[in-house]
Amino acid sequence: MSSRNVSVLSITSFAIDVAFSSWWMILPLYLERLGASVAEVGISFSLVNVAWALSQLPGGLLSDRFGRKVIILLSTSTFVPFFISMLLLKDWLAVALAVAISSFFAGLQNPSFSSMIAESSEKLGVARAFGFYNFLMNLGWAVGPLLGSLIIPSYGFDPLFILGIVVSLSCLAARAALLKEPPKMEESSSFGLTLIPLLISLSVFQLANGIISPLIPIYAEKLMYFSLEEIERMFFSAQLLTSIASIAAGSLVMKIGGLRGLMLSFVSSGIFSLLWIFSRAYAAFILISLYYIALFSLAEVSFGTAISELTARDRRATAFGTVTILTGLSHSAGSYLGGILWEVSGPEIPFFLASSIMLLSSIPLRALSNATPPPRCTTSPSSLS
């Protein structure tokens, strides 16, 4: 890699994501076993998503004011007390509140992450840098469920929380020692009305994803009759293929642009998420993998690239934060709605509704898809290494 920042962020994110994803993918089932109903699981995830969303704008403003590195280190430092609390708490509401608080502090770094990658990738191209980052991030979310499937059935969740403490301390030290603040650059770009169609489209899409995201493991257990180990392995296969696809997504988005990449991902997500509920056995593994590729590979790379195309450095983190807070609130509303729909209308209705919304969410992007990105400032590659 030509940028140390991109490499450090990608590698440390891989390690942290292994620690989190080893239990996160079955968190809805963990909350159920602690006494939560399906509706309460949906409300819990809604709370977590609200906390994440509310951190985005202050995270962006603080990043543009004080720099990318300091906000990343601040957020990373909160992971250790979080994992300690997870070792101690055994009530579903207390666990949900702890995850929500951690989600807020973790979310503060999100605009800084995206901005630092965009500003440290001149040798690679922004889309390829996001592709590499998403490759390792999704690889972490593949390895984690596999690790969880080996440890949880025999030893429970506590060893994974201890692993989280060790990994968080190590990654905090690595980021403190190796990250470099990107140089400030004089540049200008459009920021304002050009983002409105993107905001609308992403918010609608995340509403749909929020409806089904906490329901997928519950549906797999209750209607597909998967065991916890099988659910973890399903997520492992999905994230592994998503990780591999992230490299190809970076090259594809370099050719078609971030906005067209988003449109393609929205339509694909709607199709594959709906087909998944009708599948069984290995077909379920394949279809959830295709859904994850569209959602976490193509969409994530396209999102980072699109924002980078539409904003200048001095307001980029604020732009990331503004978009993410609105989409996060939409995702939160979807999680609440999904849990209620499951209880009131049955397991399939949330998936039918979410698929329809995903297919419609690309429409606002057509107002921007043919626009030419504004001129961007270039800087000597050596100054970004």
N, C-alpha and C positions, 0 to 999 in steps of 0.2 A: 504494500500500500504506500502511496506517496505522501500521505498525511498521517503523522503520528496521532493527532487528535482522533481521527476516524478510527484508527486501529485500537487505541486505548478505550474509547467509548464502546466499540463493538465487542471487544474481548471481555471487558468487565461487565457489560450488559449480559453477555452470554452466561457468565458465572452466576450473576444475581438472578437471572431469569430461570436458571436450573433450580436454584433454591426456592423461588416462589412457585414455579409451575409444578413442582413435585407434589404439591397439595392443592394449588389453586383451582385446577380443573374440576376437582370433586368437592370444592368448598360448599356448593349447594347441598350435597349429600352429607357432608360433615355437619352443617347447620341443622339439617333434618334430624340427624342422630342425636344432636344436643337438645332437640325438642321443638324446632321450628316447623311450622306448616309450610306448604308450597307457597301460599300467599305471603307468609312472613319471610320466606327465602327471597321472593321477588322484591318485597319492601327493603330487605337488607341490601340487596344488590343496587336498588335504587338509591339508597343512602350512600353506598360506596361510590356510585357514579356521580352523585351530586357533589360529594367531597372532592373527587378528582376534577370535576368540571370547575368548581369554584376556585380551585388553586391556579387555574391556567392563566387568567388575566393578570393577577398579581405576580405570578411567576414570570410572565412576559415583560411586564413593566419593570420588575426588579432586575431582570436579566439585561434589558436595554440600559438600565441606570447603573448597575454595579458590575456588569460583566457576566459572561456565561459560566466561567469556572466556579466562581464563589457560590452561585445558586446550585450548581450540580453537587458540590461538596456538602452544602447545607442539607440537601435532600438525602443524599447517601448516608449521612451521619445518623438519620432517624431510623434506619432499618434495624440497627442492633436493639434499641429498646422495644421496637415492635415485636421482634421475634421472641424476646424475653417475655413479653406480655402474653404471647400465644402459648408459651409453655405453661403459664400460670392460670389462664382463664379457661373455664369449662362450661360456661353458660352461653347459649347461642346469642343472646342479645349483647352481652359483653364482648364476645368475639366479633360480632358484626360492627360494633362501635369501634373496636380496636383496628379492624381492617379499614374502616372509613377514615379514621384519623391518619393512619399510615398512608392511605390513598391520597389524602390532601397533601401531605408533605412530599410524597413521591411525585405527585403531579406538578409541584412547583418547578421541577427541573425539566419538564417536558419541552417547553418552548426553548430553553437553553440547549437541550440536546439537539433538537431539529436545526436550530440556528447555527450551532457550532459545526455540525456535519456539513451544512450548506456552505458555510464560510471557510471550511478547511478542505475543500474538495476540488479545487481548481484544476489539479493535474488529472483527476479522475473523470470529472463531469459530475454534476450534482446527482443525477439519476443513478449512476453507477455507485456513487458513495452511499446513497440511501439503500441501494440494492445489497451492497456488502454488509452494511449495518443490519438490515433486515434479515439477511442470510444467517448471521450469527445469533441475532435475537431470537428468530424462530427456531433455530437449532437448539437453543437453550430451552425453549418451550416444547421441544420434542424430547430432549433428554430427560427433562424434569418428570413428566408423567411416567416414563419408563422406570426411572428411579423410584418414583412413588409406588408403582405397581409391585416392585420388589420388596420395598421396606414396609409399607403400611399394613399389608395383611398379617405380617408376623410381629412387627414392633410398634405399630401405631404411628401417630403423626409426630410425636415429640423428637425423635432423632432428626427429622427433616427441619424442625425449628432450630435445633442446635446447629445443624449444618448452615442454616441461614445466618446465624450469628457469626460464624467463622468466615463465611464468604463475604459478608457485608464489611467486616473489619478489613479484610484483605483488599477488597476493591476500593474502599475509601482511601487506604494508603496509596494504592496504585494511581488513582485519579489525582490525589493531592500532589504526588511526585512527578507525574508525567504529562498531565494536560497543560497546554499552553493557550492563553487567551488569544483568540484571533485578532489581527490588527484591525483598527477602525479604517474605513474606506469612505471617500467622498463619492456618493452616488445618489441617484434619484429614481423613483419609480412611482407608478400609480398605486394608490392605496386608499380604498374607500368604496365608491360605488362599484368598482370592478369586482370586489369581493362578495357582493350581495348574492348573485346567483350561486356562487360557490357555497356560501353560508347556508342558503336555503336547501340546496341539494344534499350537502353533507348532513345537515340537521335531520332531514327526512330519512336519509339512509340510516343514520345512527338510531333514530327512533325505532326503525324496523329491527336492527340488530339487537337493540336493548330488549325488545319483546321476547326474543328466543334465546339469547345467550345464557341466562341462568337455567333455562328449561331443557337444554340439550342433554346434560347428564341425567336429569330426572326422567326425561322421555326414554333415554337409552336403557335405564334400569327398569322402569315400570312397564313400558310397552314393548321394548325389544328384548327384555329379560337378560341384559348384559350384567355380568358381575362387576364389582369395583375394578378388578384387575383388567377385565376386558374393556371397560370404559377408559381406564388410563392408557391402555395400549392403542385404543382407537385414536385418542388425542395424540399419542406419540407418533403414530403413522401420519396423521394429518399435519402435525407441526414439522415432521421431518421432510415431507414432500414440499410443504410451504417454504421451508428453509432453502431447499435446493432451487425451488422456483424463483426465489427472490433475486438470484443472480440474473436469470433470464428476464425477470421483470424490469430490472435496471436497464438492460440493453433495449428492451421493447419500449420503455418509456422515453429513453433517449431519442427514439425514432418518431414516436407518435405524440409525445408531449404529455404533461401531467394531467391535463383536463380530459383528453380522450382516454387516457388510461383509467381515470376515475369512472367515466361512463361505461367502459367495458367491464370494470370490476363490479359496478352496481347491478348491471343486468345479469352477469354470471352468478353473483351471490344469490339473487332472487330465484334463479332457476335451480341451482344445486341445493339450496336450503330446503326447498319444497320437495324435491325428489328424495331427499334423505329420509323423510318421515315415512316414506313408502318402502324403504329398503330394509333388508335384514342381513345378518351375517357379514360376509366380506364386502358386499355391495355398500353397506353402511359405512365401512371404513373408507372405501373409495370416494363416495359422494361427500362425506364430511371433509375429506382431504381436498376435493375440488372447491368446496365452499370456503375452506380456510385459505386456499391459494388465492382465490379472488378477494377475500376479505383482508387477510394479513400480509399478503405478498404484493399483489398488484395495487391494491387500494392504498397501502401504506407508502409504498415507493412513489406512487402517483401524487398522493397528498403532499408529501414533503417537497416534491419537485414543483408542483403547481404553486404552492405558496412562495417558494423561492423565485419562481418566474414572475410573480406579481408584486413583490415587495423589495424594498431596499434594506441594507443591513441595519441602519439605525432604528428601524421600526419593525424589523422582521420578527423578533421574539414576541413583541406585542401583537403582531398579526397572528402568529401561531397561537398565542394565548387566547385572543379574541375568538378565533374560529373554534378552538377546542373547547372553550367554556360553553359555547352555545350547542355544539354537537354533543358534549358530555351531558348537558342537561336534557337534551333530547333522548339520549341513551338511557338516562336515569328514568325519565317518564315512561319509556318503553319497558324497562324492567318491572316497574310497578304495574303497568297495564298487562304485561304478559302473565304475571302471577295471578291477577284477578281473573283474566280470561280463562286460564287453566281451571280455576276453581268453579267458575260460573258456566262456561260454555264447553269445556272438554279440552283434552290435550292437543287436538289437531288444529283448532281454530286459531291459536296464536301464530302457528306456522303458516297457515293460509294467508292471514292478514299481513304478516311480516314480508312474505314473498311478494305479495301484490304491491306493497309500499316500496320495496327495493326496486322493482321493475319501473316504477313511476319516478323514482328519485333522480334519475339521470336527466329528466326533461329540462330543469333550469340551467343545466350546464351547456345546453346548446347555444345559449346567448354568449358564451365565452369561447366555445371550442374552436371557432374559426379566427379568433383574435390573435394578432401577432404579439408575442411577449415584448414588453418595453425594453429599451436598451439597458444593458447591464454594464457596470463598471468592471474592468479587469485589473488584476493586480499581479505582480510578479509571483510565480508559483513558489519561489523560495521563501517568500514572506509568509506563506500559509503552512509551511511544513512543521 
